Amino acid sequence: MRQTDLIIFGVSAGIALGLLIAGLVFLGVRWYKNRARLSRCANERSMTTLPIRVHGIGVSTDFSASLSASTADAGSKIVQKSTPSMWRNNQKKEWLASVSGIASYNYRDIQKATKNFTTILGQGSFGPVYKAVMGTGETVAVKVLASDSRQGEREFQTEVSLLGRLHHRNLVNLLGYCIDKGQRILIYEFMSNGSLANHLYSKKEQTLSWEERIQIALDIAHGIEYLHEGAVPPVIHRDLKSANILLDQSMRAKVADFGLSKEEEFDGRNSGLKGTYGYIDPEYISTNNFTMKSDIYSFGIILFELITAIHPHQNLMEYINLASMSPEGVEEILDERLSGECSPDEVRLLAHVAQKCLNRLPRRRPSIGEVSQAIIKIKQRQLLREDLGSFASRDLSRVASMIEDRQVELRNMAAAKCQN
């Protein structure tokens, strides 16, 4: 009996020891797996590999990680996810620079370049815009996010996200950004002649000639055409207006301010009403569905601004409707500074294009490609008219010279007769 008890005790102890060893092994394996998983997650957070997307000509990088929250708001399809706190805490700025391909600056550099933010160029919904001279000697425009602007934070992320991949001669170029000391700052190429709105409505600015207005219309059309038909995916600007059209030293126009822009994939259902009163598509107001044709409507308003120099806030649409019922047509509301300085036929043709853009039904509005082609034809007419005028002027000059020579010859003949 005693031997039996010893056997039972030995077996029980062996089983208990086996269970203890098995438990320790299980805990060890679980600890190792958890540690490996945590290490893998840490590595994934520090990865800088990027998805590559094709955009028209060539390729460019798209945002993930710290910008994914903003591109999700913008309706873009994204691969990786992160949290907005990464923006608020100013984390991984160097990584963001490598993602976007846009230069990153510290606050001290910007403060020095702007001479402590003294030379203000203007004030927008995003915040004030200052003139700056960088250390390289390049003059730039610095746009500073208002510290209390939550909307501005989203606009900042949208502009960096989009302009990091959108490049065209008729879009204002984003040169850099700053996320430092709680500040959000964008650095753009400097457009020395300011906004189209200033030239149309400020008495201090030089009057735009008809030829310059046609070229500006064509430049804007080319910029929008790139957004709608050249970018992949296409981009809807959503805030086209004369104040967002900037002019360089040669009076060539570029589209600016992409803070409200969305990629076409975004359905717009939860975006809320965005844009500027007077330029907003009535269909968008009623349906909250902003499409490319909504941009076309806004461009139609800008075309009529070029023709009339009447601001949308000054009842431009009422003037347009009255002119459509007048025998004189659009010439009745033509900018008085253009009187006698432009071709009435060209004015009517441009007004016809603008009127199509303002069609009440979006599906009947032309595409931006069709608008561009129509403006190109007007530009060609203008150039032909100038050439013919130049030839006629040279012919008249030649005839006048011949008449003058003949008069001199006759006077000489008369003088010779008197001497005889």
C-alpha positions as CSV (number, residue, x, y, z in Angstrom):
1,M,0.0,0.0,0.0
2,R,2.8,2.3,0.8
3,Q,4.5,1.6,-2.5
4,T,1.2,2.3,-4.3
5,D,1.0,5.7,-2.6
6,L,4.5,6.5,-3.7
7,I,3.7,5.7,-7.3
8,I,0.5,7.8,-7.2
9,F,2.4,10.7,-5.7
10,G,5.2,10.4,-8.3
11,V,2.8,10.4,-11.2
12,S,0.8,13.4,-9.7
13,A,4.1,15.3,-9.2
14,G,5.2,14.5,-12.7
15,I,1.9,15.7,-14.2
16,A,2.0,18.9,-12.1
17,L,5.6,19.6,-13.1
18,G,4.7,18.9,-16.8
19,L,1.7,21.3,-16.6
20,L,4.0,23.9,-14.9
21,I,6.6,23.6,-17.7
22,A,3.9,23.7,-20.4
23,G,2.4,26.8,-18.8
24,L,5.8,28.5,-18.7
25,V,6.5,27.6,-22.3
26,F,3.0,29.0,-23.3
27,L,3.6,32.2,-21.5
28,G,7.1,32.5,-23.0
29,V,5.8,32.0,-26.5
30,R,3.0,34.5,-26.0
31,W,5.4,37.1,-24.6
32,Y,7.7,36.6,-27.6
33,K,4.8,37.0,-30.1
34,N,3.5,40.1,-28.3
35,R,7.0,41.6,-28.4
36,A,7.5,40.8,-32.0
37,R,4.1,42.3,-32.9
38,L,4.8,45.5,-31.0
39,S,8.2,45.7,-32.7
40,R,6.6,45.2,-36.1
41,C,4.0,48.0,-35.4
42,A,6.7,50.3,-34.4
43,N,8.6,49.6,-37.6
44,E,5.4,50.2,-39.7
45,R,4.9,53.6,-38.0
46,S,8.4,54.6,-39.0
47,M,8.2,53.4,-42.6
48,T,8.6,56.0,-45.4
49,T,7.6,53.9,-48.3
50,L,5.0,55.7,-50.5
51,P,2.3,54.8,-53.0
52,I,3.2,56.0,-56.5
53,R,0.5,57.5,-58.7
54,V,0.7,58.6,-62.3
55,H,-0.4,62.3,-63.0
56,G,-0.5,63.2,-66.6
57,I,3.1,63.5,-67.8
58,G,5.5,61.7,-65.5
59,V,4.9,60.5,-62.0
60,S,4.7,62.1,-58.5
61,T,4.3,60.9,-55.0
62,D,1.1,60.9,-53.1
63,F,0.6,61.4,-49.3
64,S,0.0,58.8,-46.8
65,A,0.4,58.7,-43.0
66,S,0.4,62.3,-41.6
67,L,-1.6,63.6,-44.6
68,S,-4.0,60.7,-44.9
69,A,-6.5,62.4,-42.6
70,S,-6.7,65.4,-44.8
71,T,-7.0,63.4,-48.0
72,A,-9.7,61.4,-46.5
73,D,-11.6,64.6,-45.8
74,A,-10.9,65.6,-49.4
75,G,-12.4,62.3,-50.6
76,S,-9.2,60.8,-51.9
77,K,-8.7,57.1,-51.8
78,I,-5.8,56.4,-49.4
79,V,-3.6,53.4,-48.5
80,Q,-2.4,54.2,-45.0
81,K,-4.1,55.8,-42.1
82,S,-3.0,58.1,-39.3
83,T,-4.5,60.6,-36.8
84,P,-4.8,64.4,-37.0
85,S,-2.7,64.6,-33.8
86,M,0.3,64.0,-36.0
87,W,-0.3,67.5,-37.5
88,R,-1.1,69.2,-34.2
89,N,2.0,67.9,-32.5
90,N,4.3,68.8,-35.4
91,Q,5.6,65.3,-35.8
92,K,7.6,63.8,-38.7
93,K,8.0,67.1,-40.6
94,E,11.2,65.8,-42.3
95,W,9.3,62.7,-43.4
96,L,6.4,64.9,-44.8
97,A,8.9,66.9,-46.8
98,S,10.2,63.7,-48.4
99,V,6.7,62.6,-49.2
100,S,5.5,65.8,-50.8
101,G,8.7,66.7,-52.6
102,I,8.1,70.3,-51.3
103,A,10.7,72.1,-49.3
104,S,10.2,72.5,-45.5
105,Y,11.2,75.6,-43.7
106,N,11.5,76.5,-40.0
107,Y,9.6,79.4,-38.5
108,R,12.8,81.5,-37.9
109,D,13.7,81.4,-41.7
110,I,10.2,82.6,-42.6
111,Q,10.2,85.3,-39.9
112,K,13.5,86.6,-41.3
113,A,12.4,86.4,-44.9
114,T,9.3,88.4,-44.2
115,K,11.1,90.9,-42.0
116,N,9.0,89.8,-39.1
117,F,5.8,89.7,-41.2
118,T,5.8,93.4,-42.0
119,T,4.9,93.6,-45.8
120,I,1.4,92.4,-46.2
121,L,0.1,91.6,-49.7
122,G,-3.5,90.8,-48.9
123,Q,-5.9,89.0,-46.6
124,G,-7.7,85.8,-47.5
125,S,-10.0,83.3,-45.8
126,F,-6.9,81.3,-45.0
127,G,-5.1,84.2,-43.3
128,P,-2.8,87.1,-44.2
129,V,-0.4,86.9,-47.1
130,Y,3.1,88.5,-46.8
131,K,5.9,89.4,-49.2
132,A,9.2,87.7,-48.4
133,V,12.7,87.5,-49.8
134,M,14.3,84.1,-49.1
135,G,17.9,83.5,-48.3
136,T,18.5,82.6,-52.0
137,G,17.3,86.1,-53.0
138,E,14.1,84.7,-54.4
139,T,10.9,86.8,-53.8
140,V,8.0,84.7,-52.6
141,A,4.5,85.1,-51.2
142,V,4.0,83.7,-47.7
143,K,0.5,82.6,-46.6
144,V,0.0,82.3,-42.8
145,L,-2.8,80.2,-41.4
146,A,-4.9,82.2,-38.8
147,S,-4.2,80.5,-35.5
148,D,-7.9,80.2,-34.7
149,S,-9.0,78.8,-38.1
150,R,-10.1,75.2,-38.0
151,Q,-11.2,75.5,-41.6
152,G,-7.8,76.9,-42.4
153,E,-6.1,73.8,-41.0
154,R,-8.1,71.6,-43.5
155,E,-7.3,74.0,-46.3
156,F,-3.6,73.9,-45.4
157,Q,-3.6,70.1,-45.6
158,T,-5.5,70.2,-48.9
159,E,-3.2,72.7,-50.6
160,V,-0.1,70.8,-49.6
161,S,-1.6,67.5,-50.7
162,L,-2.8,68.7,-54.1
163,L,-0.1,71.1,-55.1
164,G,2.5,68.5,-54.1
165,R,1.4,66.7,-57.2
166,L,-0.2,69.3,-59.5
167,H,2.2,71.2,-61.7
168,H,1.2,73.4,-64.7
169,R,2.2,76.8,-66.0
170,N,-1.2,78.2,-65.3
171,L,-1.4,77.1,-61.7
172,V,0.4,79.0,-58.9
173,N,3.4,77.0,-57.8
174,L,3.8,75.9,-54.2
175,L,7.4,76.3,-53.2
176,G,7.4,75.2,-49.6
177,Y,5.7,75.1,-46.3
178,C,6.4,75.5,-42.6
179,I,5.0,73.6,-39.6
180,D,6.8,75.0,-36.7
181,K,6.1,76.7,-33.3
182,G,2.4,76.0,-33.7
183,Q,2.3,77.8,-37.1
184,R,1.0,76.6,-40.5
185,I,2.6,78.5,-43.4
186,L,2.6,78.1,-47.2
187,I,5.3,79.6,-49.5
188,Y,4.2,80.3,-53.1
189,E,5.9,81.8,-56.1
190,F,5.5,85.6,-56.1
191,M,3.0,87.0,-58.6
192,S,4.1,90.6,-59.0
193,N,0.9,91.9,-60.6
194,G,-1.4,90.7,-57.9
195,S,-5.0,89.5,-58.5
196,L,-7.2,89.9,-61.5
197,A,-9.8,91.4,-59.2
198,N,-7.5,94.2,-58.2
199,H,-6.9,95.1,-61.9
200,L,-10.6,95.1,-62.7
201,Y,-11.8,97.0,-59.7
202,S,-9.0,99.1,-58.3
203,K,-8.5,102.6,-59.7
204,K,-4.9,102.4,-58.7
205,E,-4.1,99.6,-61.1
206,Q,-3.5,100.0,-64.8
207,T,-6.5,99.2,-67.0
208,L,-6.3,95.8,-68.7
209,S,-6.4,96.0,-72.5
210,W,-8.8,93.8,-74.4
211,E,-5.9,91.8,-75.7
212,E,-4.7,91.2,-72.2
213,R,-8.2,90.1,-71.1
214,I,-8.5,87.6,-73.9
215,Q,-5.1,86.1,-72.9
216,I,-6.0,86.0,-69.3
217,A,-9.3,84.2,-70.1
218,L,-7.2,81.7,-72.2
219,D,-4.7,81.2,-69.4
220,I,-7.4,80.5,-66.8
221,A,-9.1,78.0,-69.2
222,H,-5.8,76.2,-69.6
223,G,-5.3,76.0,-65.9
224,I,-8.8,74.6,-65.3
225,E,-8.4,72.2,-68.3
226,Y,-5.4,70.7,-66.6
227,L,-7.3,70.2,-63.3
228,H,-10.3,68.7,-65.0
229,E,-8.7,66.7,-67.9
230,G,-5.0,66.5,-67.2
231,A,-4.7,65.6,-63.5
232,V,-5.2,62.0,-62.3
233,P,-7.6,61.8,-60.6
234,P,-9.3,65.0,-61.9
235,V,-9.6,67.9,-59.5
236,I,-12.5,70.3,-59.0
237,H,-11.3,73.7,-57.8
238,R,-14.6,74.8,-56.0
239,D,-13.6,78.4,-55.5
240,L,-12.8,80.0,-58.8
241,K,-13.1,83.8,-58.7
242,S,-11.3,86.8,-59.9
243,A,-9.5,87.2,-56.5
244,N,-8.0,83.7,-57.0
245,I,-6.6,84.5,-60.4
246,L,-3.1,85.9,-60.0
247,L,-1.0,87.7,-62.7
248,D,2.8,87.5,-63.1
249,Q,5.1,90.2,-64.4
250,S,4.1,89.5,-68.0
251,M,0.4,89.7,-67.1
252,R,-0.1,86.0,-67.6
253,A,-2.7,84.4,-65.4
254,K,-2.4,81.5,-62.9
255,V,-5.1,79.8,-60.9
256,A,-4.5,80.0,-57.1
257,D,-6.0,79.0,-53.8
258,F,-6.8,75.2,-53.7
259,G,-7.9,75.1,-50.1
260,L,-11.5,74.1,-51.0
261,S,-10.5,71.8,-53.9
262,K,-11.6,68.2,-54.1
263,E,-10.6,65.3,-56.2
264,E,-13.5,64.2,-58.5
265,E,-13.8,60.9,-56.7
266,F,-15.3,62.8,-53.8
267,D,-19.1,62.7,-53.9
268,G,-19.6,66.0,-52.0
269,R,-22.6,64.8,-50.0
270,N,-21.1,65.7,-46.6
271,S,-19.0,68.6,-47.6
272,G,-21.3,71.5,-46.7
273,L,-21.8,74.5,-48.9
274,K,-18.4,75.9,-49.9
275,G,-17.3,78.7,-52.2
276,T,-17.8,82.4,-52.6
277,Y,-21.2,84.2,-53.0
278,G,-21.8,85.3,-56.6
279,Y,-19.7,82.6,-58.1
280,I,-21.5,79.5,-56.7
281,D,-23.4,77.3,-59.1
282,P,-27.2,77.6,-58.3
283,E,-27.4,73.8,-58.9
284,Y,-24.8,73.2,-56.2
285,I,-26.8,75.3,-53.8
286,S,-29.9,73.3,-54.3
287,T,-28.3,69.8,-54.5
288,N,-25.0,70.2,-52.6
289,N,-23.5,68.3,-55.5
290,F,-20.4,70.2,-56.8
291,T,-19.1,68.9,-60.1
292,M,-16.8,70.0,-62.9
293,K,-19.7,71.9,-64.4
294,S,-19.9,73.9,-61.2
295,D,-16.4,75.1,-61.9
296,I,-17.5,76.0,-65.5
297,Y,-20.3,78.1,-64.0
298,S,-17.8,80.1,-61.9
299,F,-15.5,80.5,-64.9
300,G,-18.5,82.0,-66.8
301,I,-18.9,84.6,-64.1
302,I,-15.1,85.4,-64.4
303,L,-15.5,85.8,-68.2
304,F,-18.3,88.4,-67.7
305,E,-16.1,90.2,-65.2
306,L,-13.4,90.5,-67.8
307,I,-16.0,91.9,-70.2
308,T,-17.9,94.3,-67.9
309,A,-15.6,94.9,-64.9
310,I,-18.8,94.5,-62.8
311,H,-18.3,92.5,-59.6
312,P,-20.7,89.6,-58.9
313,H,-21.6,91.4,-55.6
314,Q,-22.7,94.4,-57.6
315,N,-25.6,92.5,-59.2
316,L,-23.6,91.2,-62.2
317,M,-26.2,88.6,-63.1
318,E,-29.0,91.2,-63.3
319,Y,-26.9,93.3,-65.7
320,I,-26.2,90.2,-67.8
321,N,-30.0,89.4,-67.9
322,L,-30.9,92.9,-68.9
323,A,-28.2,93.0,-71.6
324,S,-29.6,89.8,-73.1
325,M,-32.9,91.6,-73.6
326,S,-31.4,94.8,-75.0
327,P,-30.9,95.4,-78.8
328,E,-27.3,96.4,-78.1
329,G,-26.6,93.2,-76.2
330,V,-23.5,92.8,-74.2
331,E,-22.0,96.1,-75.5
332,E,-24.5,97.9,-73.2
333,I,-22.6,96.6,-70.2
334,L,-19.1,96.6,-71.7
335,D,-16.4,98.1,-69.4
336,E,-16.4,101.7,-70.4
337,R,-12.6,101.8,-70.3
338,L,-12.7,99.4,-73.4
339,S,-15.0,101.7,-75.4
340,G,-13.4,102.0,-78.9
341,E,-10.5,99.9,-77.9
342,C,-11.8,96.4,-78.8
343,S,-13.7,94.5,-81.5
344,P,-17.4,94.3,-80.8
345,D,-17.5,91.0,-82.6
346,E,-14.9,89.5,-80.3
347,V,-16.8,90.9,-77.2
348,R,-20.0,89.2,-78.4
349,L,-18.2,85.9,-79.1
350,L,-16.6,85.9,-75.6
351,A,-20.0,86.8,-74.0
352,H,-21.6,83.9,-76.0
353,V,-19.1,81.5,-74.5
354,A,-19.7,82.9,-71.0
355,Q,-23.4,82.6,-71.4
356,K,-23.1,79.0,-72.3
357,C,-21.1,78.4,-69.1
358,L,-23.9,79.9,-67.1
359,N,-26.6,77.6,-68.5
360,R,-29.1,76.7,-65.8
361,L,-28.8,73.0,-66.6
362,P,-25.2,71.8,-65.8
363,R,-25.4,69.1,-68.5
364,R,-25.8,71.8,-71.2
365,R,-22.8,73.7,-70.1
366,P,-19.7,73.1,-72.2
367,S,-16.7,71.1,-71.0
368,I,-13.6,73.2,-70.2
369,G,-11.9,71.7,-73.3
370,E,-14.7,73.2,-75.4
371,V,-14.4,76.5,-73.7
372,S,-10.7,76.6,-74.3
373,Q,-11.1,75.9,-78.0
374,A,-13.7,78.7,-78.3
375,I,-11.4,81.2,-76.6
376,I,-8.5,80.1,-78.8
377,K,-10.6,80.9,-81.9
378,I,-11.3,84.4,-80.5
379,K,-7.6,84.8,-79.8
380,Q,-6.9,83.8,-83.4
381,R,-9.4,86.4,-84.7
382,Q,-7.7,89.0,-82.6
383,L,-4.2,88.2,-83.9
384,L,-5.5,88.2,-87.5
385,R,-7.1,91.5,-87.0
386,E,-3.9,92.9,-85.5
387,D,-1.9,91.5,-88.5
388,L,-4.3,93.0,-91.0
389,G,-4.2,96.3,-89.2
390,S,-0.4,96.2,-89.2
391,F,-0.3,95.5,-93.0
392,A,-2.9,98.3,-93.6
393,S,-0.8,100.7,-91.5
394,R,2.3,99.9,-93.4
395,D,0.5,100.3,-96.7
396,L,-0.9,103.7,-95.7
397,S,2.6,104.7,-94.5
398,R,4.1,103.7,-97.8
399,V,1.4,105.6,-99.8
400,A,1.9,108.7,-97.6
401,S,5.6,108.5,-98.2
402,M,5.1,108.2,-102.0
403,I,2.7,111.2,-102.0
404,E,5.2,113.2,-100.0
405,D,8.0,112.3,-102.5
406,R,5.8,113.2,-105.4
407,Q,4.9,116.6,-103.9
408,V,8.6,117.3,-103.4
409,E,9.3,116.3,-107.0
410,L,6.5,118.6,-108.3
411,R,7.8,121.5,-106.2
412,N,11.3,121.0,-107.6
413,M,9.8,120.9,-111.2
414,A,7.9,124.1,-110.5
415,A,11.0,125.8,-109.2
416,A,13.0,124.7,-112.2
417,K,10.4,126.2,-114.6
418,C,10.5,129.6,-112.8
419,Q,14.3,129.7,-113.1
420,N,13.9,129.1,-116.9
